[in-house]
Amino acid sequence: MYLCTVPCDMRRSFDGLSMMAEHVIGCNPYAGHLLVLSNRRSDRVKVLYWDRDGWAIWYKRLAARTFEFPFAGTGRKETAAWASRWNRSSAWRSLESSSGRNLRATVRLSLAS
């Protein structure tokens, strides 16, 4: 899993997000990794991944609170604690069920800026 530490324009879709993954995060977007991107306010998150035969985007907007990312506000990079909280979150369970993958077994967190 790659976490982009640069806020993303949530109007971007498949092509724009995959280009951002390649040029900003520096990863191969077709490798099957989960690419996690958020907006500046951290109330929306998109997860882009290549799903065997095409792109898939999982998108969540919180109504009353924000996602807690390791870089939010202070530039902290508490990746291990963040990954642990993300694995237990309802957002993660929803992504697991919609992607049809056992994601807990494959989580690797890599910060990119």
RASULFEN-V618373 format. One record per residue. N is the residue number from 1. PSI is psi in whole degrees, -180 to 180 (NA if undefined). Layout:
n,psi
N,PSI
N,PSI
//
This chain:
n,psi
1,132
2,133
3,116
4,126
5,1
6,126
7,143
8,145
9,112
10,-4
11,-16
12,148
13,-149
14,-56
15,-45
16,-40
17,-39
18,-36
19,-40
20,-40
21,-43
22,-45
23,-35
24,-48
25,-32
26,34
27,164
28,110
29,-16
30,2
31,-7
32,3
33,155
34,131
35,109
36,123
37,143
38,166
39,176
40,-38
41,-10
42,27
43,-2
44,145
45,140
46,138
47,118
48,137
49,152
50,122
51,77
52,-55
53,12
54,173
55,148
56,140
57,129
58,128
59,132
60,136
61,124
62,141
63,-40
64,-6
65,-169
66,157
67,145
68,104
69,154
70,-24
71,-5
72,128
73,-63
74,-4
75,13
76,149
77,57
78,72
79,-39
80,-46
81,-40
82,-47
83,-39
84,-46
85,-41
86,-40
87,-30
88,-6
89,156
90,-30
91,-42
92,-43
93,-37
94,-41
95,-42
96,-47
97,-36
98,-28
99,-17
100,22
101,154
102,89
103,-26
104,-32
105,-14
106,11
107,126
108,130
109,127
110,119
111,139
112,148
113,NA
//
